[in-house]
Amino acid sequence: MNTNLDKLKLATRRTFLKDASLGLGALALSQLAGNATGEEAAADNPLTANPLAPKAPPLKATAKRVIYLHMSGAPPQHDLWDYKPELVKHHMEPCSDEVLAILKQERLPFIDLNARRPKMLGSPYKFAKQGQSGLEMSELWKHLPEHADDLCVIKSMYTDQFNHAPAELFLYTGSPRNGNASMGSWITYGLGSENQDLPGFVVLISGGTDPTGGKALWSTGFLPSVFQGVQCRSVGEPILYADNPAGMSREVRRRSLDALKELNELELKELGDPETITRISQYELAYRMQLAVPEVMNIAKESQATLDKYGCKPGQASFANNCLLARRMAEEGVRYIQLYDWGWDTHGTGAGDDIVSALPRKVKETDQAIAALLSDLKERDMLKDTLVIWGGEFGRTALNEERGGSKFLGRDHHPHCFTIWMAGGGVKPAHVHGATDDLGYFITDKKTGVYDLQATILHLLGMDAKKLKYPFQGLDQRLIGPTDDAKIITDILA
């Protein structure tokens, strides 16, 4: 009998992984610990390495952190940023044969284009040049014009998604379908977190509900779950289920966690599952957050002048409160801070969602706080290395949506062009990138896709989007997808 062959046959996959230098757990830890301190810890004891330890970016970085202000529902660019006099000139005139031919290819089936030809919709709002740069801005903005010369406006964004949830998923995960890792997770996977007592990736919600894409927008997907976005609340318990249960003291919690850690370490040695590392890290992070999160979430400690500057009222789940929280978290070293504000879906179907009633209300709810956030970051000398981004998931049409005979002024979804802006973090201030045609229907200059935006954000943080990968299902997964079509938007770099 061949004894060696028999032993080989008896070796299971689990035995192999366990015996291979502590299995996949050690391999994962050695990859996740990217900075010198993390590598030394992994070398001394792989079980104590922290996957959220801060890592030096592989490339030169101009931004250390990101604050992304997402207006869920897609703001109408014609009424806020991309003024079109031709639309105003032909307001409520039937659209041309050329536009009608395009609509017949792309409009939803409930629109009877033969029975009712859509009409052009000029913006009801006046625009004025603001700042030394002369950036054209809608009269709806009352406070943000103070920062016209800080903004880098991209008017030539486009997407290939027509509906809200797939478009938001595409923007934040690189795929219109559930299951991929979010941009905040990719960034904390690549760079770790500067503050080990707070999550590296925080999500704040306003507008009364989650964004249309749901919690998948801050999912870790196939990445280790330690990089999951953590939703914080400005009302009630800051993080659900993080507090100790009734009757459990902090000392008892510490002893419980120590016992759990020993059990998890035994399991890691036995099975080599990288998710065991995540479980250990998350228990420890939750313990530290119990003290750190309530402190950073307590905006009542700010001066009345600061609260007034943002328009904050402590105890509310408002966009203003979330902007102040974003500044506080940025100061404390949170790597990626995502704000979602719901309610920007201005179809004009008669449910209070038109561009005459809903849009002014939404701008008023956000304008002052955005301006205050930019001012605060500048005063603290943080805007230079904080990348602030504002935008939606797609654009709005140049036509009035008259669904069901509606008489209200509203705009349907439009993937062919939309406007976002960026500030700080190494982008050009007082700069406009790209342009659209006279009706604001198609891009005429410097077409910029979602993957281009994602690649540029990673570049500003010192990472190469084409090299930031994670092996899953036999493929090297990336935020920008499998192709190499993504381009850094070099024109907007300072």
C-alpha positions in Angstrom: 0.0 0.0 0.0 1.2 3.5 -0.9 1.0 5.2 2.5 1.7 8.7 1.2 -1.0 8.4 -1.4 -3.5 7.2 1.2 -2.7 10.2 3.4 -3.2 12.5 0.4 -6.6 11.0 -0.3 -7.6 11.5 3.3 -6.6 15.1 3.4 -9.7 17.3 3.1 -9.9 20.8 1.7 -10.5 22.1 5.2 -7.4 20.3 6.5 -5.3 21.8 3.7 -6.5 25.3 4.3 -6.0 25.0 8.0 -2.5 23.7 7.6 -1.4 26.2 4.9 0.0 28.9 7.2 -3.3 29.3 9.0 -5.2 29.1 5.7 -7.0 31.8 3.9 -7.4 33.9 7.1 -3.6 34.7 7.2 -3.6 35.3 3.5 -6.5 37.8 3.7 -5.0 39.5 6.7 -1.6 40.0 5.0 -3.4 41.6 2.0 -5.7 43.8 4.1 -2.9 45.2 6.2 -1.5 47.6 3.7 0.5 50.1 5.7 3.7 49.4 7.6 2.0 49.1 11.0 -0.5 46.7 9.6 2.1 44.6 7.9 4.2 44.4 11.1 1.2 43.4 13.1 0.3 40.7 10.6 3.9 39.4 10.7 3.9 39.3 14.5 0.4 37.8 14.9 -2.0 37.6 11.9 -4.9 37.2 14.2 -4.5 40.8 15.6 -4.1 42.6 12.3 -6.8 45.3 11.7 -8.3 45.3 8.2 -9.3 49.0 8.7 -5.8 50.1 9.7 -4.9 53.3 7.6 -2.9 52.6 4.5 -0.8 54.9 2.4 -2.2 55.4 -1.1 -0.1 53.8 -3.8 -0.2 57.0 -5.9 0.1 60.7 -5.1 -3.2 61.8 -3.5 -4.8 65.2 -3.3 -7.8 64.1 -1.3 -7.8 62.3 2.0 -11.6 61.9 2.4 -14.9 62.2 0.4 -18.2 63.8 1.3 -20.7 62.8 -1.3 -24.1 64.8 -1.3 -26.5 62.7 -3.3 -29.9 64.2 -4.3 -32.0 61.1 -4.7 -34.5 61.4 -7.5 -32.3 63.4 -10.0 -32.4 67.2 -9.8 -33.4 68.9 -13.1 -30.2 70.4 -14.5 -32.1 72.9 -16.8 -33.5 74.6 -13.7 -30.4 74.7 -11.6 -27.2 74.6 -13.6 -27.6 74.3 -17.4 -29.6 77.3 -18.5 -31.0 77.1 -22.0 -32.5 80.3 -23.5 -33.7 78.4 -26.6 -36.0 76.3 -24.3 -37.4 79.5 -22.8 -37.9 81.0 -26.3 -39.9 77.9 -27.3 -41.6 77.3 -24.0 -44.7 75.1 -24.4 -44.3 74.8 -28.2 -44.7 71.2 -29.5 -41.3 69.5 -30.0 -39.7 69.2 -33.4 -40.0 66.1 -35.7 -36.3 65.4 -34.9 -37.0 65.2 -31.1 -40.2 63.3 -31.7 -38.3 60.6 -33.6 -35.9 60.3 -30.8 -38.6 60.0 -28.2 -40.4 57.3 -30.1 -37.3 55.2 -29.6 -36.8 55.8 -25.9 -39.9 56.9 -24.2 -42.0 54.7 -21.9 -45.0 52.9 -23.5 -47.6 54.7 -21.5 -46.9 57.9 -23.4 -49.0 58.1 -26.6 -46.7 60.2 -28.8 -49.0 60.1 -31.8 -52.0 61.4 -29.8 -50.1 64.1 -27.9 -46.8 65.6 -29.1 -44.7 66.7 -26.0 -44.0 70.3 -25.5 -40.8 72.1 -24.8 -40.3 73.2 -21.2 -38.3 76.3 -20.6 -37.1 76.9 -17.0 -39.4 79.3 -15.0 -36.3 80.5 -13.1 -33.9 83.2 -14.0 -30.1 82.6 -14.0 -27.3 85.0 -13.2 -23.5 84.9 -13.4 -21.9 84.4 -10.0 -18.4 84.9 -8.7 -15.4 86.1 -10.6 -15.7 83.0 -12.8 -19.2 84.1 -14.0 -20.7 80.6 -13.3 -24.3 80.7 -14.3 -26.6 79.6 -11.4 -30.3 79.5 -10.9 -32.0 82.1 -8.8 -33.2 79.3 -6.5 -29.7 79.1 -5.0 -29.5 81.8 -2.4 -26.4 80.8 -0.4 -24.4 78.6 -2.7 -23.4 81.5 -5.1 -21.0 82.6 -2.3 -18.9 79.5 -3.4 -19.3 79.8 -7.1 -15.5 80.1 -7.5 -15.0 77.0 -5.4 -17.1 74.8 -7.7 -15.9 72.5 -10.5 -19.1 71.9 -12.5 -19.4 69.0 -14.9 -22.3 69.5 -17.3 -21.5 66.5 -19.5 -22.3 63.6 -17.3 -24.3 60.7 -18.8 -25.4 57.2 -17.7 -26.9 54.2 -19.5 -29.6 53.7 -16.8 -33.1 55.2 -17.1 -34.7 54.2 -13.7 -33.8 55.5 -10.3 -32.7 52.3 -8.4 -30.5 50.9 -11.3 -29.0 54.3 -11.9 -28.1 54.8 -8.3 -26.6 51.3 -8.1 -24.6 51.9 -11.2 -23.3 55.2 -9.8 -22.2 53.8 -6.5 -21.4 50.2 -7.2 -20.5 50.1 -10.9 -23.4 47.8 -11.7 -27.1 48.4 -12.1 -27.8 45.1 -10.3 -27.5 44.2 -6.6 -24.5 42.4 -5.3 -21.5 44.6 -6.1 -19.5 46.6 -3.6 -20.2 50.2 -3.1 -17.7 53.0 -3.7 -17.3 53.8 0.0 -16.5 50.2 0.6 -13.9 50.1 -2.2 -12.3 53.3 -0.8 -12.1 52.0 2.8 -10.8 48.6 1.4 -8.0 50.5 -0.4 -7.1 53.1 2.2 -8.5 51.9 5.6 -9.7 54.4 8.2 -7.9 57.2 9.9 -10.0 56.9 13.1 -10.1 53.4 14.6 -13.0 54.4 17.0 -15.4 55.3 14.1 -16.5 53.6 11.0 -14.4 54.3 7.9 -17.6 54.6 5.8 -20.7 56.4 7.2 -24.1 57.0 5.6 -26.6 59.7 6.6 -30.2 59.8 5.4 -32.7 62.7 5.1 -35.9 63.4 3.1 -38.0 60.9 5.1 -36.8 57.6 3.5 -33.9 55.7 2.1 -32.8 56.5 -1.5 -34.5 54.5 -4.2 -31.6 52.1 -4.6 -31.9 51.1 -0.9 -29.3 49.9 1.4 -27.5 48.1 -1.4 -26.0 51.5 -2.2 -23.7 51.1 0.8 -23.3 47.3 0.7 -19.9 45.7 0.9 -21.0 43.2 -1.8 -18.2 40.6 -2.3 -15.7 42.6 -0.3 -15.2 41.5 3.4 -18.1 42.9 5.3 -15.9 44.9 7.7 -15.9 47.5 4.8 -19.7 47.9 4.9 -21.2 51.4 5.2 -22.6 52.2 8.6 -25.9 54.1 8.7 -25.9 56.7 11.5 -29.0 58.5 12.7 -29.3 62.0 14.1 -32.5 61.0 16.0 -32.5 58.4 18.7 -29.8 55.7 19.0 -27.0 56.9 16.6 -26.3 53.3 15.4 -29.0 50.7 15.8 -28.2 47.8 18.1 -24.7 49.2 19.0 -25.7 50.1 22.6 -25.4 47.5 25.4 -28.6 45.7 26.3 -30.4 46.7 29.5 -28.6 45.4 32.5 -25.2 44.9 30.8 -22.4 47.2 32.0 -19.4 48.2 29.8 -17.2 46.0 32.0 -19.4 43.0 31.4 -19.5 43.8 27.7 -15.7 43.9 27.6 -15.4 40.5 29.3 -18.0 39.0 26.9 -16.1 40.4 23.9 -12.8 39.0 25.2 -14.3 35.5 25.5 -15.9 35.8 22.0 -12.6 36.9 20.5 -10.9 33.8 21.9 -13.6 31.6 20.4 -13.4 33.3 17.1 -9.6 33.0 17.0 -9.9 29.3 17.6 -12.5 29.1 14.7 -10.1 31.1 12.5 -7.3 28.7 13.1 -9.5 25.7 12.5 -11.4 26.9 9.4 -9.4 29.8 8.0 -12.5 31.8 7.0 -11.7 35.5 6.4 -15.2 36.5 7.5 -14.1 35.4 11.0 -11.6 38.2 10.9 -14.4 40.6 10.0 -16.5 39.4 12.9 -13.7 40.0 15.4 -13.0 43.5 13.9 -16.7 44.5 14.0 -17.2 43.4 17.6 -14.2 45.5 18.6 -15.2 48.5 16.5 -18.8 48.4 17.9 -17.3 48.4 21.4 -15.2 51.5 20.6 -18.1 53.2 18.8 -20.2 53.1 21.9 -18.2 56.0 23.2 -17.0 57.7 20.1 -20.2 57.8 18.0 -22.5 59.6 20.5 -19.7 62.2 21.0 -19.3 63.0 17.3 -23.1 62.8 16.6 -23.9 65.3 19.4 -24.3 68.5 17.3 -25.8 70.3 20.4 -22.2 70.9 21.5 -21.7 73.2 18.6 -22.1 77.0 19.1 -25.5 78.6 18.4 -23.7 80.6 15.6 -22.7 77.3 13.9 -26.1 75.8 14.2 -27.7 78.9 12.7 -25.1 79.0 10.0 -26.2 75.5 8.8 -29.9 75.9 9.7 -29.6 73.0 12.2 -32.1 72.0 14.9 -30.6 69.2 17.1 -32.8 66.2 17.3 -34.1 66.3 13.7 -33.3 64.0 10.9 -32.6 66.9 8.5 -30.2 67.5 5.6 -28.8 70.5 7.5 -28.0 68.4 10.6 -26.4 65.7 8.4 -24.1 68.3 6.7 -22.9 69.5 10.1 -22.3 65.9 11.1 -20.4 65.3 7.8 -18.0 68.1 8.8 -17.6 66.7 12.3 -16.9 63.2 11.0 -14.5 64.5 8.4 -12.6 66.3 11.2 -12.5 63.0 13.1 -10.9 61.0 10.3 -13.9 59.2 8.7 -12.8 58.3 5.2 -16.0 58.3 3.2 -19.2 60.2 4.2 -22.3 59.7 2.1 -25.4 61.8 2.4 -28.6 60.7 0.7 -31.4 63.3 0.5 -34.6 61.9 -0.9 -37.4 63.9 -2.8 -35.8 65.3 -6.0 -38.1 63.3 -8.4 -39.8 66.2 -10.2 -42.1 64.6 -12.7 -44.9 67.2 -12.3 -47.7 64.6 -12.2 -49.8 66.6 -9.7 -48.6 65.0 -6.5 -46.6 68.0 -5.4 -43.6 66.9 -7.4 -43.4 69.6 -10.0 -40.6 72.0 -10.6 -42.6 75.0 -9.4 -43.5 73.7 -5.9 -41.2 70.7 -5.1 -38.0 72.0 -6.6 -37.8 75.3 -4.7 -38.6 73.5 -1.5 -35.8 70.9 -2.0 -33.3 73.6 -2.9 -34.3 75.6 0.2 -33.8 72.6 2.4 -30.3 72.0 1.2 -28.8 75.3 -0.1 -27.8 76.9 3.2 -26.3 73.8 4.7 -24.2 73.0 1.6 -22.8 76.6 1.6 -22.1 76.3 5.4 -20.3 73.0 4.9 -18.0 74.4 2.2 -17.4 77.5 4.4 -16.5 75.4 7.4 -14.2 73.2 5.5 -12.4 76.2 4.1 -12.1 77.9 7.5 -10.5 74.7 8.9 -8.2 74.4 5.9 -9.8 71.1 5.1 -11.4 71.8 1.7 -8.0 71.3 0.0 -7.9 67.6 1.0 -11.7 66.9 1.3 -13.5 66.1 -2.0 -17.1 67.3 -1.9 -19.4 66.0 -4.6 -23.0 67.0 -5.4 -25.4 65.4 -7.9 -28.1 62.9 -8.7 -28.3 59.6 -10.6 -29.3 61.0 -14.0 -30.8 64.1 -15.6 -34.1 65.5 -16.7 -35.6 66.1 -20.1 -36.1 69.4 -21.9 -39.8 68.5 -22.3 -42.8 68.9 -20.1 -44.1 65.6 -18.8 -47.9 65.5 -19.3 -48.6 62.1 -18.0 -52.3 61.4 -17.8 -53.1 64.9 -19.1 -51.3 66.6 -16.2 -51.1 70.4 -16.4 -48.2 70.7 -14.0 -44.6 71.6 -15.0 -42.3 68.6 -14.6 -39.6 66.7 -16.4 -39.1 63.0 -17.0 -36.0 60.9 -16.6 -33.1 61.6 -19.0 -29.9 59.5 -19.1 -28.2 61.4 -21.9 -26.9 64.3 -19.9 -26.9 65.7 -16.4 -24.9 68.0 -14.2 -22.9 67.4 -11.0 -20.3 69.5 -9.3 -17.2 68.9 -7.2 -15.2 71.0 -4.8 -11.8 70.8 -3.0 -9.7 67.6 -2.9 -7.6 68.5 -5.9 -10.2 69.6 -8.5 -10.1 72.9 -10.4 -12.1 75.6 -8.7 -14.1 78.0 -10.8 -14.2 75.6 -13.7 -16.9 74.2 -16.0 -16.3 70.9 -17.8 -18.4 69.9 -20.9 -21.4 71.3 -22.6 -24.8 70.3 -24.0 -26.8 71.3 -27.0 -29.2 74.3 -27.2 -32.0 72.3 -25.8 -29.9 70.5 -23.1 -30.8 67.2 -24.6 -27.5 65.8 -25.8 -23.8 66.3 -24.8 -21.8 68.3 -27.4 -18.4 68.5 -25.6 -16.4 66.3 -23.2 -18.8 63.4 -22.7 -18.2 62.0 -19.2 -19.5 58.6 -18.1 -20.1 57.1 -14.6 -17.0 54.9 -14.8 -14.9 58.1 -15.6 -16.3 59.8 -12.5 -15.5 56.7 -10.4 -12.0 56.5 -11.8 -11.4 60.2 -11.1 -12.5 60.0 -7.5 -10.2 57.1 -6.9 -7.4 58.9 -8.6 -7.8 62.0 -6.4 -7.5 59.6 -3.4 -4.3 58.2 -4.8 -5.6 54.9 -6.2 -5.6 53.4 -9.7 -9.2 52.3 -10.5 -7.8 49.7 -13.0 -5.6 48.2 -10.3 -7.9 48.3 -7.3 -9.2 44.7 -7.5 -10.7 41.9 -5.4 -10.9 38.3 -6.5 -14.4 36.9 -6.6 -16.0 34.1 -8.6 -12.9 33.6 -10.6 -12.6 37.2 -11.7 -10.7 40.3 -10.5 -13.7 42.5 -9.6 -13.3 46.3 -9.9 -15.5 49.3 -9.1 -15.2 50.4 -12.8 -16.2 47.0 -14.2 -14.3 44.6 -16.3 -13.4 46.8 -19.3 -10.7 49.5 -19.4 -12.9 52.2 -20.9 -12.9 54.4 -17.8 -10.8 57.6 -18.2 -9.6 60.0 -15.6 -11.2 63.4 -16.2 -7.9 65.2 -16.5 -9.4 68.5 -17.4 -10.8 69.0 -14.0 -7.6 68.2 -12.0 -6.0 71.2 -10.4 
